[in-house]
Amino acid sequence: MLFAIAYRLLGSVAEAEDAVQESWLRYEASPVQPVSPKAYLSAVVTRISIDVLRSARVRRETYVGEWFPEPLLDDPYEDPQRSAELADSVSMAALLLLERLTPLERAVFVLREVFAFPYPEVAAAVGRSEAACRQLAVRARRHVDLGRPRFDADRRERDELAARFFDALRDGDIDGLRELLAADVQMVGDGGGKAPAFARAVVGAENVARVLATAFPAMAAIEATVERREVNGQPGAVLRDRSDRVIGTMSLDVLDGRIQTIRSVANPDKLAHVGPVADAWAVARAMKDSRRTRE
């Protein structure tokens, strides 16, 4: 639970793990046994995360290109009755939406709206009065509701669409890809200046289909693979080179039976928790050489 809270606040696996570790160290060093370890640890990890988030915002102002959260393959917090809701709360789209909130608004929203903490515990966690937390929650909900992504409720239909997408991707089927993409689909990448990424979003079903139908057969030609996985609770994949090292991840936002957004993360700094990381520039060069050979 502590990791799930910290990740939704920070959008970083590494920073969330550090926040959890620091929380446990403080818990073990506390001279007094808390009445509720859960409430105590939740408050500590929240306050640590708020401090990290404030400094992270300064760093993100100088980030090269698009900034996306670190991809999360498995959320350790499980609640079968709320699995779909929790998956949506950790999606790339939802986390990017939370970036619009102040650190305090974000903390209150996550604790109250995602994890259903009572207001007294929320207030203790963020160091504000209950009345102030209620106002923060109202403001946060207003911001989130204005841009809340609407994902398909039928997860089986969503997963079937994703399966068709990856089949078309494997085959370089432009027509098959085009019919699965929304007319105004966007494909956006986060390379952080440390891996190849589009300078700007590729927009439109025709453009996106052509780029995908060109790129992925070229990857197959150099024995790169596409491993289907859920990424941040949404359909996605991990891309690997011939040595099984991670090139990047991609995730799909599905809306009204079509893929609305494709987000990829190739910044090696954000992939170490997924596995050994490939040299994305070397992969790009190998793909280019392969295309030249075929031509």
C-alpha positions, 0 to 999 in steps of 0.5 A, spaced: 500 500 500 505 504 501 508 503 494 502 504 491 501 511 494 508 513 493 508 511 486 501 515 484 504 521 488 511 521 484 510 517 478 517 514 479 518 507 481 525 508 484 523 514 488 517 511 490 521 505 493 526 510 496 520 513 500 517 507 502 524 505 505 525 511 508 518 510 511 520 504 514 526 506 517 523 512 521 518 507 523 523 502 526 527 508 529 520 511 532 521 511 540 513 510 541 509 504 538 504 508 533 497 506 535 495 505 528 502 503 524 498 503 517 496 510 519 503 512 521 506 509 515 501 512 510 502 519 513 510 518 513 510 516 506 505 521 504 509 527 507 516 524 504 513 524 497 510 531 497 517 533 499 520 529 493 514 531 488 516 539 490 523 538 488 521 533 482 517 539 479 523 543 478 527 538 475 521 537 470 521 544 468 528 542 464 526 535 462 528 534 454 522 533 450 515 529 453 515 527 460 512 521 462 511 517 469 516 511 469 512 505 467 509 500 472 508 493 470 505 490 476 501 494 482 503 490 488 496 493 491 491 488 490 483 489 491 479 485 487 473 489 488 476 495 486 481 492 481 479 496 475 478 503 478 485 502 481 488 500 474 485 506 471 488 511 477 495 508 475 494 509 468 499 514 464 493 518 462 491 519 470 498 520 472 499 526 467 492 529 469 495 529 477 501 533 474 496 539 474 495 539 481 499 542 487 503 537 491 498 538 497 492 537 492 495 531 489 496 527 496 489 529 498 486 526 492 490 520 492 489 518 499 481 520 499 479 518 492 483 512 490 484 509 497 478 512 501 482 514 507 477 518 512 478 525 512 481 525 519 487 520 517 488 525 510 489 531 515 494 527 519 498 525 513 498 532 510 499 536 516 492 540 514 486 541 518 480 537 516 476 543 513 482 545 509 483 538 506 476 538 504 477 544 500 483 541 497 479 535 495 474 539 492 479 543 488 483 537 486 476 533 483 474 539 479 481 539 476 481 532 475 474 531 472 475 537 467 480 532 464 479 525 466 480 520 461 474 515 459 477 508 458 472 503 456 469 499 461 469 493 458 476 490 459 475 484 455 473 488 449 479 493 450 484 487 451 481 484 444 482 490 441 489 490 443 491 483 441 488 485 434 493 491 434 499 487 436 498 482 431 497 488 425 503 491 428 507 484 427 505 483 420 506 491 418 499 491 416 497 498 415 490 497 413 489 493 420 492 498 424 488 504 421 482 501 422 484 500 430 486 507 431 482 513 432 482 519 427 485 523 431 490 518 435 496 521 438 503 517 438 508 520 443 515 518 446 519 520 452 526 519 451 529 524 455 534 526 451 537 519 452 534 515 447 531 516 440 524 519 440 519 523 436 521 531 437 513 532 437 507 527 437 505 523 431 498 525 430 492 522 425 490 515 424 494 515 417 500 518 420 501 513 426 499 507 422 505 508 417 510 509 422 508 503 426 508 499 420 515 501 418 518 501 425 516 494 427 518 490 421 524 493 422 525 491 429 523 484 427 529 484 422 534 485 427 530 480 432 527 485 437 521 482 440 514 485 443 512 482 449 505 484 451 504 486 458 499 491 462 503 497 463 500 502 468 494 498 468 492 499 460 494 494 454 501 495 452 508 491 451 515 491 453 520 492 447 526 488 447 533 487 443 535 480 441 539 479 448 532 480 451 535 487 454 529 493 455 529 498 449 522 501 452 515 500 453 509 502 450 501 503 453 495 504 449 489 508 451 482 505 448 476 510 448 470 508 444 473 502 441 479 505 438 486 507 440 486 514 442 493 515 445 500 511 444 505 512 449 512 510 449 518 510 454 525 509 452 529 514 457 533 508 460 533 512 466 526 510 467 527 503 465 532 499 470 526 496 474 524 493 468 530 489 466 537 490 463 536 496 459 539 496 451 542 501 448 537 504 444 541 508 439 545 502 437 538 499 436 536 505 432 542 504 428 541 497 427 534 498 424 537 503 419 542 499 417 537 493 416 532 497 412 538 499 407 540 492 406 533 490 404 533 496 399 
